[in-house]
């Protein structure tokens, strides 16, 4: 048996129904702060906000690559 339910909800209504937090004010304040910093000194803004995210992303990507290489080689994880 299949049951299909369609609901037309805005994101705010869906968050409220499922009890999820509303981060829109936090998102707005961070975005405004980033825009202000970029207007003042783009290089410093890059180093402050974006560079740490890129470094963490690359670390995760490197770990993912190593995991996939292990799968391809058929190696077991060593502790």
Secondary structure, DSSP 8 states (H G I E B T S, - for coil): ----------HHHHHHHHT----HHHHHHHHHHHHHHHHH-HHHHIIIIIHHHHHHHHHHHHHHHHHHHHHHHT-----
